[in-house]
Amino acid sequence: MITDKTEKKVDKTHISESIFRKILYLSGVSMLFLLFAIFLTLLIRSLPAIRSFGLSFLYGSKWDPVLSEFGSLPFIIGTLITSFIALIISIPFSFSISIFLGEYFKEGILSSVLKSVTELLAGIPSVIYGFCSIFILVPAVRALEMKIGVTPLGVGIFTASIVLSIMIIPYSASLGREVIQLVPSELKEAAYSLGATRYEVIKEVILPYARSGIFAGVLLSLGRALGETMAVTMVIGNKNAIPKDIFSPSNTMASVIANEFMEASPGSIHLSSLVGVGLLLFVITTIVNIIGRYIIKRLSVEV
């Protein structure tokens, strides 16, 4: 009797595990199918532009819907410059927040308040960032440009990069904090027992152990910066030209789509070119993620 009940439990457990495994497998296949479907849709919709312009669509610098001349190079440059400047600005802040909350103040009122504020920054709609930038950041940048002798536009790549840096800090900071808190206490206690200071423990133990996770947070924030639309559109200046410097107005791939998509006629070469820009953004984001995952794999520490 006991044996029969045990066998039934084993059979039920085996069936449950089999069903769960199939659900996970189906979910993974569905994600791959969805990714391929997105790529295929963008590719099909952008084929007229690809046939018309060929490789010149990648390196062409002129974007003129009136003359039906389209080149995406200004937007590629604008996207990469804006995103990487934002990443450079955000790294010191997110890195400091991660160490502060992950090692120095893990618990307490101050820790709870800072965690809540950091998470709140990630939940604020991008259009709110855009409005605040127009009324606060743009005048400040304009004043700076007047002092250094640059045309005082206020809007441009530099302004958009500052906004993006604020928006992406929560992503890398939160993940970095979680990874730092996962460092085994035995490793830190062993370092302290050998006479290491807190700074030396952070430098020699915590950061090497958590570097792959910290870089994963940086990669996540970079992906967020590459695809950001509304806030960037409101402060970047929306000029379809290759920027001369970081204070010049420009456009990103996401912002030009947001600005012109509703104006493009259905079935026109203009619409196809905009979809082609979206396809390029998809490809660039994928390439960045593949390179990032390779670096994360190289940085990972064997436990």
N, C-alpha and C positions, 0 to 999 in steps of 0.2 A: 504493500500500500504506500509506504513511504517512498519506495523506489519509483512508483508510478507518478507520484506528485512531483518528485524531484525531476524526473524526465520531462514532465509537462512544463515545469518552470524553465528548464534548460531550452526546450523547444520554443517557448514564448520569447525568451531572451534572444535566442538566435534569430527568430523572425523579426523582432523589433530592431535588432542591429542591422539586419539585411535591409529592412525598409528605410532605416535612417541613412544607411550607406547609399542607397539608391537615390534618396532625396538630395543628399549632398552632391552626388554625381550629376544629377539632373540640374541642380542649381549652377554648378560649374560650367556645364555644357551650355546652359541658357545664357550665362554671362558672355561666353565666347561667341555665341550666336548673335547676341545683341551688339557686341562690339563690331563684329563683321558686318552686321546689317547697317549700322551707322556709317561705317566706312564705305560700304557699297552704295548707300543712298547718296552720300556726298559726292562720290566719284561719278555716278550716273548723271546727277544734276549739274555737275561742273564740266562734263564732257564737251559741250559746245565751246566753252572758253578754252579748254585744253587744245581742241582741234584748231581753233582760230589763232591762238597765240603761241602754242607750243611751249618750249622752255623759256621764251621771252617773258612769259607770265611770271616766272620766278625772279628774273633779274631786271625786268622793266621798271623804270622809275616814274612813268607817267600814268596817271589815273584820271581819265577824262570821259565821263559818261556821255557827253555831248558828241564827241568825235569817236566814241566807241573804242577808245584806246585804254587798255587796262594792264597795269603791271603792279605786282604785289610787293616789290622790294621795300618801298617806304614803310609799309605796315609791318613787315617782318623785322626790319631794323628797329622800328618804334617799339614793337612788342618785346624784343629781346633786351634792348637797352633799358626800358622802363622796368621790366621784371627783375633784371639782375642788379640794377641800382637799388631798387626796393629791397632786394634780398640782402645786399651789402649793408644797407642802413639798419635793417631789422635784426640781423644776426647778433650784434652786441647786446641789444635789449632782450631778445628772447633767450639768449644764452645766460645772461645775468639772472633773469626771472627763473629759469630752470634750476640753476644752482641754488638761488636764494630759497625757493620753495621746496626744492627736492632735498637739500642738505641742511640748511641753516634753520629754517622755520617750517618744519613738517606739520606741526599742529598748532592750534591756538587761534585767537581772534584775528590777529594780523594775517596769518596764513589763509584763513577762511575768506577774509575780505579780499585779499589779493587774488585768490583762486576764482572767486565769484566775478571780480572785475575783469579778469583775463578772459573768462568764458563768456562774459557779457559782450566783450568787444567782438568776439567771433559771431555773435548772434544779431548784431546790429545790421539792418539792411544797408546795402551798398549805396543806395540813393541818399540815405542820411549822411553817410560819409561825404558824398558829393556836395550836398547842401552846406555842410559845415566847412568844407574846404573852400567853397566859393566865398563865404562870408568871413572866414578867419584866415585860412592858409593863403589864398590868392593875394590879398592885400599885403600880408607879411612877405611873401616872395617878391612881390612888386617893389616893396621898399628895399629889399636886399638887392634886387637888380639895379635900382637907381643908385645905390651906394657903390656898386662895383662897375658901373658904367655899361650895363647891358640894357637893351631895349626893354622898358618896364611893362611887359605884357601881363605878368602875373601867372598866366596859364602856360603850360608846356610840359616837357618831359620831367623836369625836376619836380614840379608840383605834383604831377601824377605819381611819381616814384615815392614821394613822401606819404601820400595818401595810401598807396599800396603797402608800404612798409608797416604802417599802423594796422592795416587790415590783416596782414599775414602773421603778425607777431603771435597772436594766440595759438595758432596751429603748431608752430615749432616749439613755443614755450611749454604748452601743455604736454605734448608728447615727450619733450626733453625732461620735464619734471617727473613724469611717470617712469621713464627709463632710469633716471638717476635714483629714484626711490627703490627700484628693483635690484640695485647692486647689493650683493650679499653682505650682511653686517660683519660676517666672519673675516672678510677681506679687509674691511676698514679697521676692525679691531686688531687684526694682526699687524697692520701698518702702524697704528697708534702704539702698540706694545713695543715696536722697534724704535720708538722715539720720533716718529714722523709728526709734523705739524698738520693742522687741518688743511692748510694750503697744499702741502705736499701730498696729502691723502687725495685731495680733489684732483690734483695734477697727475699723480702717478698711478692712482688706483681707480677712482670713479670715472674720470673722463676716458681712459683707454677701454674700460669695461663697457661704457655706455655710448661709445662714439658712433657705432652703427645705428643705434636708435635715435641719437641726436641728429645724425645726418638724414635719417628717414623723415624726421620732423621738418628739416630744412627743405627736403625734396617735396614734401607735402605743401609747404608754404609757397614754394616756387610754382608748383602746379596751380595753386590758387591764384597767384599773381598773373600767370600767363593767360588765364581765362577770364579775369575780371573785366567787366564791361561798363556798368553804369557809372560808378565813381570816376573811372578813368575818362570816360566820354565827357563828363561834365567839366573836367579841368585840364585836359591835355591840349586843347586848342583846335583839334580836328582839322589839321592841315594835311592835305594829301601830297606830301613832299618829304624827301629825305632830310632829316634834321641836321642842322649845321653844328649844334652844340646841345648840351643838356637843358638849356633854357629855351630852346626853340619849340614852337608848337608843332605837334606831330599827330599821328594817328596810330592806333594799334589795330591788329586784325579784328579783335572783338568790337572795338569802337566804330570802325568803318562799316561793319555789318549792321550794328545797331542804328547808325545814322542813315544809311542808304537803303536798307532792305525794303522798307515800305514804299520807297519812291521808285524802285525798280519795277519795270513792267513785266508781267508774267510771260515767261518764255523768251525774254530778251537776253542778249549777250551780257548785259549789265548784271542781271540776276544770276546768271550762270557764273560770272566772275566773282560775285560775292560768295556764292556757294564754294567756289574754288578757293577763296581765302579761308573759308571755314575748314575745308579739307586740309589746307596747309597747316592751320592751327592744330587740327587733330593729329596730323603726322608729327609736327614739332613736339607737341606734348607727349606723344607716345615715345619718340626718340629720347627726350629728356628723362622720362621715367625708366626706360630700358638702361640708359647710361647710369642713372642714379642707383638702380637696383644692383647693377654690376659693382659699383663702388661700395654700396652697402655690404655686399657679399665679401668684398676684399677687406673691408674694415671690421667685419664681425670677429668677435673674440671667442675662442673655444673655451667653454666653461668646464 
